[in-house]
Amino acid sequence: MKVLAGDLEPDSGAVVRPEKTSVLRQDQYAFEEHRVLDAVVVGNHKLGAP
């Protein structure tokens, strides 16, 4: 996956991707110290609005 995302070069050969390729980076530990409900509210502005 890192080769496909462009983070690593292949050991051999070539990787051909469409010019417009998107990668969603995820960090499962980013909100580890927060309650799930608080993390959801941060990601949804309508829920966090007064």
N, CA, C and O atoms as CSV, one atom per row, in Angstrom:
chain,resi,resn,atom,element,x,y,z
A,1,MET,N,N,0.828,-1.192,0.000
A,1,MET,CA,C,0.000,0.000,0.000
A,1,MET,C,C,0.873,1.256,0.000
A,1,MET,O,O,0.517,2.254,-0.627
A,2,LYS,N,N,2.004,1.215,0.693
A,2,LYS,CA,C,2.877,2.391,0.717
A,2,LYS,C,C,3.485,2.665,-0.652
A,2,LYS,O,O,3.705,3.821,-1.014
A,3,VAL,N,N,3.755,1.618,-1.406
A,3,VAL,CA,C,4.258,1.799,-2.768
A,3,VAL,C,C,3.163,2.416,-3.633
A,3,VAL,O,O,3.422,3.346,-4.396
A,4,LEU,N,N,1.942,1.901,-3.514
A,4,LEU,CA,C,0.831,2.444,-4.298
A,4,LEU,C,C,0.531,3.891,-3.925
A,4,LEU,O,O,0.140,4.685,-4.780
A,5,ALA,N,N,0.713,4.240,-2.648
A,5,ALA,CA,C,0.448,5.605,-2.196
A,5,ALA,C,C,1.577,6.562,-2.577
A,5,ALA,O,O,1.413,7.779,-2.498
A,6,GLY,N,N,2.743,6.003,-2.999
A,6,GLY,CA,C,3.868,6.850,-3.357
A,6,GLY,C,C,4.797,7.153,-2.197
A,6,GLY,O,O,5.706,7.970,-2.336
A,7,ASP,N,N,4.587,6.508,-1.050
A,7,ASP,CA,C,5.439,6.722,0.123
A,7,ASP,C,C,6.762,5.972,0.009
A,7,ASP,O,O,7.768,6.403,0.574
A,8,LEU,N,N,6.771,4.855,-0.715
A,8,LEU,CA,C,7.978,4.051,-0.917
A,8,LEU,C,C,8.167,3.790,-2.403
A,8,LEU,O,O,7.203,3.712,-3.165
A,9,GLU,N,N,9.433,3.656,-2.800
A,9,GLU,CA,C,9.750,3.285,-4.174
A,9,GLU,C,C,9.792,1.760,-4.262
A,9,GLU,O,O,10.237,1.105,-3.320
A,10,PRO,N,N,9.342,1.193,-5.362
A,10,PRO,CA,C,9.404,-0.266,-5.506
A,10,PRO,C,C,10.853,-0.741,-5.629
A,10,PRO,O,O,11.700,-0.005,-6.135
A,11,ASP,N,N,11.147,-1.955,-5.176
A,11,ASP,CA,C,12.495,-2.523,-5.291
A,11,ASP,C,C,12.862,-2.755,-6.753
A,11,ASP,O,O,14.023,-2.624,-7.139
A,12,SER,N,N,11.868,-3.098,-7.554
A,12,SER,CA,C,12.111,-3.289,-8.985
A,12,SER,C,C,10.811,-3.056,-9.724
A,12,SER,O,O,9.737,-3.044,-9.122
A,13,GLY,N,N,10.907,-2.873,-11.017
A,13,GLY,CA,C,9.714,-2.649,-11.819
A,13,GLY,C,C,9.209,-1.223,-11.681
A,13,GLY,O,O,9.925,-0.338,-11.213
A,14,ALA,N,N,7.999,-1.021,-12.084
A,14,ALA,CA,C,7.413,0.319,-12.051
A,14,ALA,C,C,5.957,0.224,-11.604
A,14,ALA,O,O,5.277,-0.774,-11.839
A,15,VAL,N,N,5.514,1.261,-10.972
A,15,VAL,CA,C,4.124,1.359,-10.547
A,15,VAL,C,C,3.480,2.469,-11.356
A,15,VAL,O,O,3.960,3.603,-11.361
A,16,VAL,N,N,2.407,2.147,-12.031
A,16,VAL,CA,C,1.705,3.130,-12.847
A,16,VAL,C,C,0.350,3.368,-12.210
A,16,VAL,O,O,-0.450,2.446,-12.054
A,17,ARG,N,N,0.103,4.617,-11.843
A,17,ARG,CA,C,-1.170,4.988,-11.220
A,17,ARG,C,C,-1.838,6.066,-12.061
A,17,ARG,O,O,-1.156,6.798,-12.777
A,18,PRO,N,N,-3.145,6.172,-11.986
A,18,PRO,CA,C,-3.808,7.300,-12.642
A,18,PRO,C,C,-3.271,8.614,-12.061
A,18,PRO,O,O,-2.875,8.668,-10.897
A,19,GLU,N,N,-3.261,9.663,-12.877
A,19,GLU,CA,C,-2.730,10.947,-12.417
A,19,GLU,C,C,-3.469,11.460,-11.177
A,19,GLU,O,O,-2.863,12.023,-10.265
A,20,LYS,N,N,-4.764,11.257,-11.164
A,20,LYS,CA,C,-5.560,11.734,-10.034
A,20,LYS,C,C,-5.852,10.549,-9.112
A,20,LYS,O,O,-6.846,9.844,-9.289
A,21,THR,N,N,-4.986,10.342,-8.135
A,21,THR,CA,C,-5.143,9.264,-7.164
A,21,THR,C,C,-5.151,9.878,-5.778
A,21,THR,O,O,-4.303,10.715,-5.467
A,22,SER,N,N,-6.083,9.480,-4.951
A,22,SER,CA,C,-6.179,10.021,-3.597
A,22,SER,C,C,-5.898,8.926,-2.579
A,22,SER,O,O,-6.198,7.753,-2.800
A,23,VAL,N,N,-5.318,9.337,-1.461
A,23,VAL,CA,C,-5.037,8.416,-0.367
A,23,VAL,C,C,-5.590,9.033,0.910
A,23,VAL,O,O,-5.312,10.190,1.222
A,24,LEU,N,N,-6.365,8.263,1.634
A,24,LEU,CA,C,-6.889,8.718,2.915
A,24,LEU,C,C,-5.967,8.208,4.012
A,24,LEU,O,O,-5.921,7.008,4.282
A,25,ARG,N,N,-5.241,9.108,4.636
A,25,ARG,CA,C,-4.329,8.735,5.717
A,25,ARG,C,C,-5.131,8.593,7.006
A,25,ARG,O,O,-5.968,9.440,7.321
A,26,GLN,N,N,-4.877,7.538,7.737
A,26,GLN,CA,C,-5.606,7.300,8.973
A,26,GLN,C,C,-4.633,7.069,10.117
A,26,GLN,O,O,-3.629,6.371,9.970
A,27,ASP,N,N,-4.946,7.664,11.252
A,27,ASP,CA,C,-4.144,7.468,12.456
A,27,ASP,C,C,-5.082,6.987,13.550
A,27,ASP,O,O,-5.797,7.788,14.152
A,28,GLN,N,N,-5.085,5.694,13.808
A,28,GLN,CA,C,-6.031,5.132,14.761
A,28,GLN,C,C,-5.784,5.582,16.188
A,28,GLN,O,O,-6.636,5.386,17.055
A,29,TYR,N,N,-4.622,6.187,16.446
A,29,TYR,CA,C,-4.298,6.621,17.803
A,29,TYR,C,C,-4.448,8.141,17.989
A,29,TYR,O,O,-4.148,8.656,19.066
A,30,ALA,N,N,-4.898,8.849,16.978
A,30,ALA,CA,C,-4.975,10.312,17.029
A,30,ALA,C,C,-5.866,10.815,18.172
A,30,ALA,O,O,-5.565,11.842,18.781
A,31,PHE,N,N,-6.939,10.114,18.461
A,31,PHE,CA,C,-7.871,10.557,19.494
A,31,PHE,C,C,-7.965,9.539,20.630
A,31,PHE,O,O,-8.993,9.434,21.298
A,32,GLU,N,N,-6.903,8.807,20.836
A,32,GLU,CA,C,-6.902,7.736,21.826
A,32,GLU,C,C,-7.207,8.238,23.241
A,32,GLU,O,O,-7.787,7.508,24.045
A,33,GLU,N,N,-6.827,9.454,23.542
A,33,GLU,CA,C,-7.029,10.001,24.886
A,33,GLU,C,C,-8.388,10.684,25.054
A,33,GLU,O,O,-8.672,11.246,26.112
A,34,HIS,N,N,-9.225,10.637,24.019
A,34,HIS,CA,C,-10.535,11.294,24.059
A,34,HIS,C,C,-11.648,10.257,24.065
A,34,HIS,O,O,-11.473,9.130,23.602
A,35,ARG,N,N,-12.784,10.656,24.593
A,35,ARG,CA,C,-13.964,9.792,24.511
A,35,ARG,C,C,-14.432,9.735,23.057
A,35,ARG,O,O,-14.227,10.684,22.300
A,36,VAL,N,N,-15.051,8.642,22.674
A,36,VAL,CA,C,-15.535,8.485,21.304
A,36,VAL,C,C,-16.509,9.604,20.954
A,36,VAL,O,O,-16.431,10.170,19.864
A,37,LEU,N,N,-17.416,9.925,21.855
A,37,LEU,CA,C,-18.395,10.977,21.598
A,37,LEU,C,C,-17.705,12.312,21.312
A,37,LEU,O,O,-18.127,13.035,20.409
A,38,ASP,N,N,-16.661,12.650,22.056
A,38,ASP,CA,C,-15.940,13.907,21.826
A,38,ASP,C,C,-15.264,13.915,20.453
A,38,ASP,O,O,-15.254,14.945,19.778
A,39,ALA,N,N,-14.709,12.793,20.038
A,39,ALA,CA,C,-14.068,12.700,18.724
A,39,ALA,C,C,-15.099,12.869,17.607
A,39,ALA,O,O,-14.802,13.492,16.588
A,40,VAL,N,N,-16.295,12.329,17.781
A,40,VAL,CA,C,-17.359,12.467,16.785
A,40,VAL,C,C,-17.794,13.918,16.676
A,40,VAL,O,O,-17.996,14.418,15.569
A,41,VAL,N,N,-17.940,14.595,17.792
A,41,VAL,CA,C,-18.371,15.994,17.791
A,41,VAL,C,C,-17.329,16.866,17.101
A,41,VAL,O,O,-17.689,17.790,16.372
A,42,VAL,N,N,-16.067,16.594,17.314
A,42,VAL,CA,C,-14.993,17.358,16.662
A,42,VAL,C,C,-15.104,17.207,15.135
A,42,VAL,O,O,-14.859,18.166,14.405
A,43,GLY,N,N,-15.461,16.040,14.661
A,43,GLY,CA,C,-15.551,15.783,13.228
A,43,GLY,C,C,-16.858,16.219,12.588
A,43,GLY,O,O,-16.985,16.159,11.365
A,44,ASN,N,N,-17.835,16.656,13.377
A,44,ASN,CA,C,-19.126,17.065,12.834
A,44,ASN,C,C,-19.497,18.426,13.412
A,44,ASN,O,O,-19.936,18.529,14.558
A,45,HIS,N,N,-19.313,19.469,12.603
A,45,HIS,CA,C,-19.530,20.836,13.087
A,45,HIS,C,C,-20.968,21.105,13.520
A,45,HIS,O,O,-21.199,21.921,14.412
A,46,LYS,N,N,-21.936,20.430,12.902
A,46,LYS,CA,C,-23.339,20.627,13.294
A,46,LYS,C,C,-23.578,20.154,14.728
A,46,LYS,O,O,-24.336,20.779,15.470
A,47,LEU,N,N,-22.935,19.055,15.118
A,47,LEU,CA,C,-23.113,18.542,16.464
A,47,LEU,C,C,-22.427,19.445,17.497
A,47,LEU,O,O,-22.892,19.568,18.630
A,48,GLY,N,N,-21.332,20.066,17.100
A,48,GLY,CA,C,-20.578,20.907,18.041
A,48,GLY,C,C,-21.085,22.333,18.132
A,48,GLY,O,O,-20.650,23.083,19.005
A,49,ALA,N,N,-22.011,22.734,17.236
A,49,ALA,CA,C,-22.520,24.100,17.234
A,49,ALA,C,C,-23.444,24.321,18.428
A,49,ALA,O,O,-24.224,23.439,18.788
A,50,PRO,N,N,-23.354,25.507,19.043
A,50,PRO,CA,C,-24.242,25.789,20.199
A,50,PRO,C,C,-25.683,25.947,19.800
A,50,PRO,O,O,-26.537,26.184,20.654
